């Protein structure tokens, strides 16, 4: 019997996507639950798995745009698994010796054609032939580390199975001075959202700076016990989320949105946290941040970051935020103006912590300082309110006793 593999509905308003990579090829035998391909949409990337075991036959190629409900492959479940006959188990093969393992490590991985989205991206951007690189991942699959090592060592010197070659590299020609490729659905969506935000909102940014001394000291003092008790590290983001909630309570209009001629006031605090991935920026949402403990917030952030980078985050985890925090400091940003995440009224930009001389009680001292930036929609929020919000956040960070500490 032939079972159709259709593009599933992955969220409201999503009508199409792109089959970015096939994890299995036509003719492969797949088990139920095996990942078949990655579907990339303008909001999220999802792995689509097999519903049944059988032989796979693909109908669309990688990079092809497909509609929700479209049949992209079939699975023939009437074929027995390889190595089995009449229900008898296949004869077990002896495990390879240490020498055989060492020898096989230098050979090309049999799974070199089965590439994850992250690995495929590196292959395309660096123009590496995956057939020449041996995989060290699970089942011999290629990893980003394999490609980076291959690139750094050079094809002729690579210890990961690169073929020896004395031919000089080709010289650049006029034909390869530029590379044209289509933007991914997510990147197109990000571009459209940013332009829409600039064109529809009266965006203004106000700045301040905060002294991180007390938060750093409290974090260092509590880290060991916090990690032991909760199984997750205490980071700075949970402090800023809690401080943001206090700021939004002090200035409610920032926790709202304009909808036509109406102003919608949100009486809950779902805080989006921008996460950078290889595919682009996504903003998973920490729900009811005012009701969650520091440990709960840190778990949410850790889980979302892992899912986002692995392309496994769900569409519902990205929707419905009332305010956003973007931490450019993790990349070394000293100062910047974040752009609104429509239809929200505000976004807080965090930046890198830098030791600077500051005047405290008429004395110049060196303190770990962070610049803060609040971009807001001036149609709904006045300058005084924006400054009040930012000062509230600053006060909560500089004196954490203003926060509802629960560790």
N, C-alpha and C positions, 0 to 999 in steps of 0.2 A: 504494500500500500504506500502511496506517495503522500507525504504530509507537507502542506504548504507552510513556508516561513514568511510571515507577513510583517510589515513595519507596524509596531504597536503604537497606540496613542501614548505619548509621553508627557502630555500636559495641555492645559487649555490654551487655545490660540496658536498652537503649533500644528501646522498642516503638512510640513515636509522636513526633510533632513538630508544629510549626505552620508553615504556609506564610506566612512573614512578609511577603514582597514578591515580586511577579512582575516580573522584569526585561524580559519580553516579554509582549505581549498576544495574545489570540486573533486570528487572522488575519495575524499577523506572519510573515514568512518568516525562518527561523532557519538558521544554518549549524551544522554539527557542531562542538561545542566551545563554542558560545555559552552564556553563563549564562542559564538559564531562570528560576530562582527561588531564594530563600534559604530553607533549611529550618532552623528554630530548634528545638533540643531543650533538655532540662534540663541539658545538659552543654556543648554546643558549637553553633555556627552554621556551616552549610555551604552553599556555592553548588552547586546541581545544574545540570549542563550538558547540552546536547543531544547525543544519541548519533548523530544523523543530521540531514541538511539537509531542510527542507520547511516546510510551513505548519503553524503551531501552533494547536491548539484546546484551551483550558484547560477543566478540569472542576470545579475547586474555586476558591473565592474567597480573597483575602488574609485572613489571620487565622484561617483554618479549621484545626482540628486534624485530622491525618491519621495513618493507621497505616502502619507499615513494610510495603512491598509494595503499598500502595494505588495505583491508577492515578489520576493527577492531571491528565493531559493526553495528547493524541495528536499525532503529527507525520505529516502526509501527505507522503511523499517522492515522490509521483508528479507533483507540481506543480513546474514549472520556476521557477528564481529570477527575480524581477522584472527586467525589462530585457533578458531573453534570449529568443530564439525560434529554434528548430531548431538550437540549439547556436551560433548566431552571437553574437558579443560585442556588448553594447549600445554604442551610439554614445557616445563620450566627450563629456561636457559641458564647455564652456569654464570655466576657473577664474574665480570672481567677482573683479571689480576691487576695489581698495582701498576705493573709495567704497561699493561694494555690500556689502563685508564690514562696514564701519562702520555702514551702515544696518541690516544684518541683526542686528548686535549688540544693537540696541535692541528687537528683536522677541522675542516669546516663543519659547523653545526648542521645536523639534519633539519633543524627548525629555523634556519637562517631566513627562510621566506615567511615565517610567522612572526611578524613584528608588532610590538605594541605601538600605540599612537605616538608615544614619546620617542621611541627608537626610530620609528619611520620618519618622524620630523627631522631628527638629526641626519638620517641617511639622505633625505632629500636636500636639506640645506647644505650639508658638507659634501654632497655628491660622492658618497662612499658606496662601493659595491658590497652589499652584505654577504654575497657568496664567498668573499675572500676573508671574512672575519669569523673566527671561532667563537662560539657562545659559551659563557661561563654561568649563565642563569639556570634556573630549574629546567630540567629536561634538555639542556643544551641550548636554550634560547639566548638570543643576543640581548645584551643590556646596554644602557648608555655608557657604562664604564668601559665595556669592550670597544665601543666605537671611539670613545675619547682616547683610550690607550693606542688604538690602531692609528688614529689621526696624528697623535703626538710622536709616535715612534716611526711612522712612515711605513708605507706598504712593504718595502723591501726588508725592513728590520723588525717588523712586528712578530712577536712570539705567539700570536694568537691565530696562526694558520694562514697568514697572508702569503700569497704566491710570490716567489722571488722574481724580480724583474730588474733588468739593467737599462730599460728604456727610459729616457728622460721624460719628465712630465711635459704635457703639451703646453705650448705657449698660449697666452690669452689672445683671442682674435676679436675682430670687430663683432663677430656673431654672438659672442658670449659675454659682452660687456655688461649686459643687463639680463635679468631673469624675470619673466612675467608669469605670475600664477594667480589664480583666483583667491580672493580673501575667503576665509572660512566663514560659515554662517554666524558663529559667535562673534568674530571680529567685525563683521558687517553690522550685527546688532549693536555692538558696543559703539561703533562709529555713529550709527543713526541716533542712539540714545544721547550721546554727548552733544551732537549737533542740535538735537531737539531741545536739550536742556538749555543750551546757549541761546536758542532762538525764542524760547517761550517763557523763560523766567528772568527776573531782574536780579542777576547774581551779583552779590557783593561779598567781600571777604574781610573779616576783622582778625587781628592777630594779638597774641600775647605770648608769654613764656612762663614756664613753671620750673621750680627748683625740685629736682628729683631726689634730693638727699634723703628725706624721710621715707619715701616709698622704697628706695633702694635698701635702706637700713632695715626696714620692716620685712621686706622680702627676704633678705639674706638671713635675718634672725629666724624667720618662720619656715624657710624652705625645706629643711630636713624633715621636720615634724609634719608639715603639710603634705609633702610627697609620700611619706610613709603611711599617713592616715588615708589619703585619697587616691594614691596610685597615679597621680598626675602632678606635674610641676606647677608652681605658682608663678605666673608671668605678669607682665605689666598690663596686658590688655584687659584683664578682669578688673583691675583698679580703674582703668579709664572707662570701661563700660558702666561700672557702678557710679563713677563721677558724672558721666554723661546723663544717667538716669536722674541724678540729683539736679543737674542743670536743666533738664527737660521739665522736671517738676516745678522748678523756680520760674521757668519761662515756657508755659504750655504751648504758645503758638508755634514754636519751633518743632514741636511734635505733632504737626498737622500737615494739611495739604490743601491746595486750591483745586476745586473741581467746578469748572464753569464759573458761574457767579456765586458759588457757595464756598464756604470755608469748612473743611472737615477737621474737627478736633479729635485726635486719637487719645483715648484715656487708658491706653496700655503702652508697653514699652518693648517693642520688638526691634532690637538693634542689629543692623546689618554690619558685618565685618568683612571688608574687602580682602580677598585672597588672590594673590598673583599666581597664575599657572602658566604652563608653556603655551596653552591655547589662548590665553587672555585673562582678563580680570573677571572674577565672579564674586558675588556678594551673598554668602549664606547668612541666614538670620538666626540670632539667638533670641528665642521666644521668651516673653515675660521675664526680661532680664531683671526687673525689680524684685521678682519673687525668688530668683535663683541664688544659690550660695556661690561663693567664689569658686569652689571646687566644681560645681555644676557648670559654671560658665567656662572654666578652663577645659573641661571635658568636651563641651560642645565645640569650642574653638579647635581643639586638637582633632576631633573626629571630622569636622567639616574640612579642615585643611588637608587631611589625608584623603578624604573622598574627592575633593576638588582636584588635587594633583594626580589622582589615579583615574580621573574621569568617571567616577561612580556616584557623584552627587545627584540627588533627585531634584526635579524641577520645583516641587513644593517646598524644598529647603531653601530656595532662592527667592521666594515670593513673599510679599506682604510686610516688608520692613517699614518702620516709621521714621528711622533715622539711620545714618551710616557713619562708620568710623573707618578711616583709611590710614594705615601706618606706613608712610613712605620711609620712615626712619630705618626700617629693616634693610633697605637698599642703600642707605647712606644719605638720604635726602635731608638737607639742612633747613630748607625753607621752600614752601610751595603753596599754591592755591588749589584746593580740591574742587572738582566740578560736581554739582548736585546730581543725585541719583533720582531722577523723576519717578513719581510725583512728589517726592519728599521735599520738605522745606529747608533742611539743613544737613550738612556733612562736616564732621570734625576731622581735620588733618593732623596726625601726629608726625613728629620728625625725629631725627637722630639725637641721641643724648650726647652732648658735647660739654667738656669742662671749659668754663669761661669765667673771667673775673667779673664779679658783680659787687655792688655796694650794699652792704647790710649793716645797719646801725652805724653809718658813717665810716665803715671800714671796708676796704676792698679785700674780698675773699674769693677763692676759686671754688665754684660749685658745679655739679652736673646739671646742666640746663637743657630744656627742650622747648623749642618753639611750637606753639599751637596755632592752628588756623581754623576758623569757622567760616565756611561759605554758606550763605543763606539767601532765600528768596525775599528780596526787599519789598515785594508786593504784600507779603503777609507778616513780615517781621521787621520791626524798626531797629535802628542802630543801637539804641539804648538797650533793647531786649537782647540783641546779639552779644553786646559787651557783657551784660549781666550773666548770660549763660556761660561765656568763656571764663569770666572771673570766678564763677561758682566751680567750674571744673578745676581751675587753677588752685583754688583754696582747698578742695577735696584732695588733690594730689599732694600739695605741700604740707597738709596736715591730715593724714589718713584717718585720724580719729573722727573726722566729719563723715566718714563712710560707715555703713552697717557691717563692720568687720565680724566674720563668723569663723575665724580659724585661730 
